[in-house]
Amino acid sequence: MSEKIKNPIRRALISVSDKTGLIPFAQYLAAQKAEILSTGGTLKALQEAGIPAIPVESFTGFPEILEGRVKTLHPKIHGGLLYRRDKKSHEEEARKHGILPIDLVVVNLYPFEEVVRARHAVSLQTAVENIDIGGPSMLRSAAKNFEAVAVICDPADYPAVIEEMKARDGDISEDLRRHLALKVFERTSKYDRAISEFLKNQNGKQEKTESPLPNELPEKLKLHYSKERDLRYGENPHQKASFYLPESSSMGKPGLAYTQLHGKELSFNNLLDIEAAVDVTDEFEEPAACVVKHSNPCGIAQAETPAKALQAAIECDELSAFGGILGINRACDLETARLAFDKLKFFEVFVAPGFEPDALEFLKKRPNLRLIEIAASRGEGLYDLRFLQSSLLVQTRDLPLRLRQEELTKTLRFVTQAKMEGSGVDELFFAFKCVKVVKSNAIVLAQDYRTVGIGAGQMSRVDSVEIACRKAGERARGAFLASDAFFPIPDSIEVAHKHGIRAIIQPGGSVRDKDVIEACDRFGIAMVFTAERHFRH
């Protein structure tokens, strides 16, 4: 036997801001002899399409008031949605007050998020006028009584509702009603968060209960992410993966963090490497470029032009650069695009703040090459989040050193007999900016504002020094060495001397700093302390 028909749709209330798919759906309801109640622009659209619809004010016997602020907040509306069809006392009370059942609500909300996102300096008054009151009230009333009332807040659900009505003689299954009700509560919750975030951050003012001082972390951290898309797989083919974006109103809901202009679908690992490439190039004011492999740079350089910077970054370690991710901090021109393929026959992704038309045309000849356009500025003061299996670590972001370069260079302290001045200090600081974005234990060798050897991810710092020097070969002679954290003992200095290192920049702070300084003095190596560690675990 077929399931008993429970509550066919005989009366629907439709009031939508997003009119996508509205007319075909309403035409189907009308064809099923459902009475349609409506308001404002939705009513006008239905009437213009020749679909019979009754103004809500005729149904309630009460006009819209307060410039449309009150239209559907009426007992005949909410009584028709909330009364229990299976409860005799509710039925009797509904008849007593002339309340008729409403079986379907189709509502989507005033576009609050879109308004505050689209207008950079939206006024408080404009934002407040786009806060929907009647819409969420109707949605929540209908969703609360989902056993008897169906509710649609997303036009994408029209086809599923039509399909069930066709299959069930006008009824909708309880499973679908429950699913639609859940979507309503998720939607209204997200809507309320958007409003509260906007009001909390109006004119850039944070509520004191959230973070009394700019550098303090909040006592309660509320994170809400929406799935943007599924990925082909995770780090490995047997793992599932998706890409999520944070929901925000005060900053505007971000579009895709990165806009893909061309090429194959991005993978989980591609996105990790893109993030790493942006972190590298964001360190520099000057034209800069990098090659990233497995979330670590294998080459970094700055130069007069993006093309020269990219060439130098690739030449740091051409073997490792093959199949990597290229990143620059200037728009990609044709010269840079051509050079990339002249120097490196195969790479997975090209990341830049933009691509000039002729460069884009040239690069698009490679069908699988992923071209990623990033925002010119990533913003500052964001939290760094690390998800553990059962908890969350939060820290303030380690901002790019370019933001404090002048301040930091003044506080550098040479601790050896040999000193550096002028361009030597600049080159040391370049090396330190590079080592900041390499995963620890990190060692970078640099010459002429380009890396020549990188040692990363080792359990022992001296091993990273050995690797960086081996990668550099003869280019190590006269190079500047940067370390992301202090040297615990002088063994790394001995390796550096063996390979002809000219000067070292490191945070300092080891209990054996004196031994390390003495080793540098013995070998004639200049060493400067930054007093600031940039360890990347």
C-alpha positions in Angstrom: 0.0 0.0 0.0 1.1 3.5 -0.7 1.8 5.9 2.2 -1.4 7.7 3.3 -1.7 11.2 1.9 -1.2 13.5 4.9 -1.6 17.1 3.9 -1.8 18.1 0.3 -0.8 21.7 -0.6 -4.1 23.7 -0.7 -2.8 27.1 0.3 0.7 28.7 -0.2 2.2 32.0 1.0 4.9 33.3 -1.4 7.0 36.3 -0.7 10.5 36.2 -2.1 13.4 38.6 -2.7 15.2 36.2 -5.0 12.7 35.5 -7.8 14.8 32.8 -9.5 12.5 30.0 -10.7 9.5 31.7 -9.1 7.1 31.8 -12.0 7.3 28.2 -13.2 7.0 27.0 -9.6 4.0 29.2 -8.9 2.4 28.1 -12.2 2.6 24.5 -11.1 1.0 25.4 -7.7 -1.8 27.2 -9.5 -2.3 24.3 -11.9 -2.8 22.1 -8.8 -5.6 24.5 -7.6 -3.5 25.8 -4.7 -4.6 29.2 -3.4 -1.6 31.6 -3.4 -1.2 34.5 -1.0 1.5 37.0 -1.7 2.9 40.5 -1.0 4.7 43.5 -2.6 7.0 42.8 -5.6 6.3 39.1 -5.5 2.5 39.7 -5.9 3.1 42.0 -8.8 5.4 39.5 -10.5 2.8 36.8 -10.1 0.0 38.9 -11.4 2.0 40.1 -14.4 2.6 36.4 -15.3 -1.2 35.8 -15.1 -1.0 33.7 -12.0 -3.9 34.2 -9.6 -2.7 35.5 -6.2 -4.4 37.1 -3.2 -2.8 40.1 -1.5 -2.0 39.2 2.1 -3.8 42.2 3.3 -7.0 40.9 1.8 -6.5 37.6 3.5 -5.8 39.1 6.9 -8.2 42.1 6.6 -5.3 44.4 7.8 -3.3 46.6 5.5 0.4 46.9 5.2 1.6 49.6 7.6 4.8 51.5 8.5 6.1 51.7 4.9 5.8 47.9 4.6 7.6 47.1 7.8 4.5 45.2 9.0 2.8 43.0 6.4 2.7 39.4 7.5 3.0 39.8 11.3 -0.6 38.8 11.9 -2.4 36.0 13.8 -4.1 34.8 10.6 -0.7 34.2 9.1 1.2 32.8 12.0 -1.9 31.0 13.4 -2.4 29.4 10.0 1.3 28.2 10.1 1.6 27.2 13.7 -1.7 25.5 14.7 -1.4 21.7 15.2 -3.6 19.9 12.6 -3.7 16.8 14.9 -4.8 18.7 18.0 -8.5 19.2 18.5 -8.2 22.3 20.7 -6.0 24.0 18.1 -8.6 23.2 15.4 -11.4 24.6 17.4 -9.4 27.8 18.3 -8.5 28.3 14.6 -12.2 28.0 13.6 -13.2 30.4 16.3 -10.9 33.1 15.1 -11.3 32.4 11.4 -7.8 31.1 10.9 -7.2 29.1 7.8 -4.4 26.6 7.3 -1.4 27.6 5.3 0.3 24.5 3.9 3.4 25.9 2.2 5.6 28.9 2.8 8.0 30.1 0.1 10.1 32.9 1.5 13.7 34.2 1.0 15.0 37.1 2.9 15.9 40.7 2.2 19.4 40.6 0.8 21.1 42.0 3.9 24.5 40.2 3.3 24.5 41.3 -0.4 23.8 45.0 0.6 26.6 45.3 3.2 29.0 43.3 1.0 28.4 45.3 -2.2 28.6 48.8 -0.6 32.0 49.5 0.9 30.7 52.2 3.2 27.1 51.2 3.6 25.3 53.4 6.1 23.8 52.0 9.3 20.4 53.2 8.3 20.6 51.4 4.9 21.8 48.2 6.5 19.0 48.3 9.1 16.3 48.8 6.5 17.5 45.6 4.9 17.0 43.5 8.0 14.1 41.2 7.3 11.7 40.7 10.2 8.5 39.2 8.7 10.5 36.7 6.5 12.4 35.0 9.2 9.3 34.9 11.4 7.3 33.1 8.8 10.1 30.8 8.0 10.6 29.8 11.6 6.8 29.4 12.2 6.5 27.1 9.2 9.7 25.2 10.1 8.5 24.6 13.7 5.3 23.0 12.4 7.1 21.0 9.6 4.9 18.0 10.3 2.1 19.9 8.7 3.7 22.8 6.8 6.3 22.7 4.1 8.7 25.6 3.9 11.1 26.7 1.1 13.8 29.2 1.7 16.0 28.3 -1.3 14.8 28.4 -5.0 17.0 25.3 -5.6 14.4 23.2 -3.7 11.5 24.0 -6.1 12.2 20.9 -8.3 12.3 18.5 -5.4 9.0 19.8 -4.0 7.3 19.6 -7.4 8.6 16.1 -7.9 7.1 14.9 -4.6 3.8 16.7 -5.2 3.5 14.9 -8.5 4.3 11.6 -6.9 2.1 12.0 -3.9 -1.0 13.7 -5.2 -0.1 17.1 -4.0 1.5 16.1 -0.6 5.1 16.3 0.5 6.8 13.6 2.6 7.7 14.2 6.2 11.4 13.5 5.3 11.5 16.3 2.8 9.5 18.6 5.2 12.1 17.9 7.9 15.0 18.5 5.5 13.5 21.9 4.3 12.8 22.9 8.0 16.5 22.2 8.8 17.6 24.4 5.9 15.4 27.2 7.3 17.0 27.1 10.8 20.5 27.0 9.2 19.6 30.0 6.9 18.0 32.1 9.6 20.9 31.4 12.0 23.4 32.5 9.3 21.3 35.6 8.6 21.2 36.6 12.2 25.0 36.1 12.5 25.5 38.4 9.5 23.5 41.1 11.1 25.2 40.8 14.5 28.6 40.8 12.9 27.8 43.9 10.9 26.5 45.8 13.9 29.3 44.6 16.1 31.9 45.9 13.6 30.0 49.0 12.5 32.6 51.8 11.9 35.3 49.4 12.8 34.4 49.2 16.5 34.7 45.9 18.2 32.5 45.0 21.1 34.7 45.0 24.3 33.3 41.7 25.3 34.9 40.1 22.2 38.4 41.5 22.3 39.2 44.5 24.6 42.7 45.0 23.1 43.7 44.7 19.4 46.2 41.9 20.2 44.1 39.9 22.5 42.4 36.7 21.5 38.6 36.5 22.1 37.3 34.5 25.0 34.7 32.9 22.6 35.6 32.3 19.0 32.7 31.8 16.7 33.6 30.2 13.4 31.1 29.5 10.6 32.2 28.1 7.3 30.2 27.2 4.2 31.2 24.6 1.6 32.3 26.3 -1.6 32.9 23.1 -3.5 34.1 19.5 -3.3 37.6 18.7 -4.3 38.7 15.7 -6.3 40.3 14.2 -3.2 42.5 15.2 -0.3 46.2 14.9 0.3 45.9 11.3 -1.1 43.4 9.8 -3.5 41.6 7.7 -0.8 40.8 10.9 1.2 37.7 13.0 0.6 38.1 16.8 0.7 36.1 20.0 0.3 36.9 23.7 0.2 35.1 25.9 2.7 34.9 29.7 3.0 34.2 31.7 6.1 30.9 33.5 6.4 31.1 37.2 7.1 29.1 40.4 6.8 31.2 43.1 8.3 34.1 42.3 5.9 31.7 41.1 3.2 31.5 37.4 2.5 34.6 36.6 0.6 34.3 35.4 -2.9 36.7 32.6 -3.8 39.9 33.3 -1.9 41.6 32.8 -5.2 40.0 33.3 -8.6 40.9 30.5 -11.1 41.2 32.0 -14.6 42.2 28.8 -16.5 43.2 25.2 -16.2 42.4 22.0 -14.4 40.4 21.8 -11.2 42.4 22.8 -8.1 43.4 20.0 -5.8 43.7 20.0 -2.0 47.5 20.1 -2.3 47.3 22.9 -4.9 45.4 25.1 -2.5 48.0 24.5 0.3 50.8 25.4 -2.1 48.9 28.5 -3.4 48.6 29.7 0.2 52.3 29.1 0.7 53.2 31.1 -2.5 51.1 34.0 -1.4 52.7 34.0 2.0 56.1 34.2 0.4 55.5 37.0 -2.1 53.5 39.0 0.5 56.7 39.6 2.4 58.1 42.0 -0.2 57.3 45.5 -1.4 59.7 45.1 -4.4 58.8 42.9 -7.4 59.3 39.4 -6.0 58.8 35.8 -7.1 59.0 32.3 -5.7 58.7 28.7 -6.6 56.9 26.5 -4.1 57.0 22.7 -3.7 55.1 20.8 -1.0 54.3 24.0 0.9 57.9 25.1 1.1 59.7 27.6 -1.2 62.6 26.1 -3.2 63.5 29.6 -4.6 62.8 33.2 -3.7 64.1 36.4 -5.4 63.4 40.1 -5.7 64.5 42.2 -8.7 63.6 45.3 -10.8 61.0 43.3 -12.7 58.8 40.3 -12.1 60.5 38.5 -15.0 64.0 39.0 -13.5 62.7 38.0 -10.1 61.1 34.8 -11.4 64.2 33.8 -13.4 66.3 34.1 -10.2 63.8 32.2 -8.1 63.8 29.3 -10.6 67.6 29.3 -10.9 67.9 28.8 -7.1 67.0 25.1 -7.5 65.9 24.2 -11.0 65.7 20.5 -10.2 63.2 21.1 -7.3 61.3 23.8 -9.3 60.1 21.3 -11.9 56.4 20.7 -11.4 56.1 23.4 -8.8 53.9 26.4 -8.1 55.1 29.8 -9.4 54.1 33.0 -7.5 54.8 36.7 -8.2 53.6 39.8 -6.4 53.0 41.9 -9.6 50.7 41.4 -12.5 52.1 38.8 -14.9 53.2 40.4 -18.2 54.1 38.6 -21.5 57.8 38.7 -20.7 57.3 37.0 -17.4 54.9 34.4 -18.9 57.4 33.5 -21.7 60.3 33.3 -19.3 58.4 30.9 -17.1 58.3 28.4 -19.9 61.7 29.1 -21.2 63.2 28.3 -17.8 60.8 25.7 -16.6 59.1 23.4 -19.1 56.5 22.2 -16.6 54.8 23.7 -13.6 51.4 23.2 -12.1 50.1 26.6 -11.1 50.9 30.3 -11.7 49.8 32.7 -9.0 49.7 36.5 -9.5 47.7 39.6 -8.6 46.6 39.7 -12.2 47.5 38.7 -15.8 47.9 41.1 -18.6 45.7 40.1 -21.7 48.6 39.0 -23.9 50.2 37.0 -21.0 46.9 35.4 -20.3 46.4 34.5 -24.0 49.9 33.0 -24.1 49.5 31.0 -20.9 46.1 29.7 -21.8 47.7 27.7 -24.7 48.7 25.2 -21.9 45.3 23.6 -21.3 46.1 22.1 -17.9 48.0 25.0 -16.4 46.1 26.5 -13.5 46.1 30.3 -13.5 45.2 31.9 -10.2 44.5 35.5 -9.6 44.8 36.7 -6.0 43.8 39.9 -4.3 46.5 42.6 -4.4 46.4 42.7 -0.6 45.5 39.9 1.8 44.7 42.1 4.7 46.3 42.3 8.1 45.5 41.3 11.7 43.9 38.0 10.9 44.0 35.0 13.2 46.1 32.0 12.3 44.0 28.9 13.0 45.3 25.3 13.3 42.8 22.6 13.7 43.7 19.6 15.8 41.6 16.4 15.8 39.6 17.4 18.8 40.3 21.1 19.4 41.6 24.3 17.9 44.8 26.4 18.2 44.5 30.1 17.6 47.3 32.7 17.4 47.7 36.2 15.9 49.1 36.2 12.5 52.8 36.5 12.0 52.5 39.6 9.7 54.9 40.2 6.8 58.2 41.7 7.8 57.8 44.4 5.1 55.3 46.1 7.3 58.0 46.7 9.9 61.2 46.6 7.9 62.4 50.1 8.8 61.7 49.6 12.5 63.3 46.2 12.6 66.4 47.1 10.7 67.1 49.8 13.3 67.0 47.3 16.1 69.4 44.7 14.5 72.3 44.1 16.9 75.7 42.9 15.5 77.3 40.7 18.2 80.5 39.9 16.4 83.7 41.7 15.7 82.9 41.8 12.0 80.0 44.1 11.1 77.9 44.9 8.0 76.6 48.2 6.7 74.4 49.5 3.9 73.6 46.9 1.3 75.1 44.1 3.4 72.4 44.8 6.1 69.7 44.9 3.4 70.8 41.5 2.0 70.8 40.0 5.5 67.3 41.3 6.1 66.2 39.9 2.7 67.5 36.5 3.7 65.6 36.8 7.0 62.3 37.6 5.2 62.9 34.5 3.1 63.7 32.2 6.1 60.5 33.4 7.8 58.3 31.6 5.2 60.3 28.3 5.2 59.2 25.5 7.4 61.5 24.8 10.3 64.2 24.1 11.1 64.8 26.6 8.3 68.1 27.9 6.8 68.3 30.2 3.8 71.4 31.2 1.9 71.0 34.3 -0.3 73.2 36.4 -2.6 72.1 39.5 -4.7 68.6 39.4 -3.3 67.9 35.8 -4.4 68.1 32.5 -2.5 70.9 30.2 -3.6 70.2 27.4 -1.1 67.4 26.4 1.2 67.4 23.8 4.0 64.0 23.0 5.5 62.0 20.6 7.6 64.9 18.9 9.3 64.9 17.6 12.9 68.4 19.1 13.4 69.4 22.6 12.5 72.9 21.7 11.4 71.3 19.2 8.9 69.4 22.2 7.4 72.6 24.1 7.2 74.3 21.2 5.4 71.4 20.8 3.0 71.3 24.6 2.2 75.0 24.7 1.5 74.9 21.5 -0.6 72.1 23.0 -2.7 74.0 26.2 -3.1 77.3 24.6 -4.1 79.9 27.3 -5.0 77.2 29.9 -4.7 77.5 29.5 -0.9 80.8 31.4 -0.9 80.2 34.9 0.1 76.5 34.2 0.8 74.3 35.6 3.6 72.8 32.9 5.9 69.5 33.3 7.7 68.2 31.1 10.5 64.6 31.1 11.7 65.6 30.3 15.3 68.8 30.4 17.3 71.8 28.0 16.9 71.9 25.8 20.0 75.6 25.0 19.6 78.4 26.2 17.3 78.3 23.2 14.9 76.3 25.0 12.3 78.8 27.9 12.3 81.6 25.4 11.5 79.6 24.1 8.5 78.9 27.7 7.4 82.6 28.6 7.6 83.5 25.5 5.6 81.3 26.7 2.8 82.4 30.3 2.8 79.4 32.0 4.4 80.0 35.8 4.7 77.4 36.8 7.4 74.6 35.3 9.5 71.3 36.7 10.7 69.5 34.9 13.5 67.2 35.6 16.4 69.7 34.8 19.2 68.6 33.7 22.6 70.4 30.4 23.1 72.1 29.6 26.4 75.2 29.1 24.3 75.0 32.3 22.3 78.5 33.1 23.6 80.0 30.0 22.1 78.3 30.6 18.8 79.6 34.3 18.7 83.1 33.1 19.6 83.0 30.6 16.7 81.9 33.4 14.3 84.7 35.7 15.5 87.2 32.8 15.1 86.1 32.4 11.4 85.6 36.1 10.7 81.9 35.8 10.0 79.7 38.7 10.8 76.5 37.9 12.8 73.5 39.9 13.7 70.7 39.2 16.2 67.1 40.1 15.5 65.7 39.2 18.9 62.7 38.0 17.0 62.0 34.3 16.1 60.0 33.3 13.1 59.6 29.6 13.5 57.1 27.9 11.2 56.1 24.5 12.6 
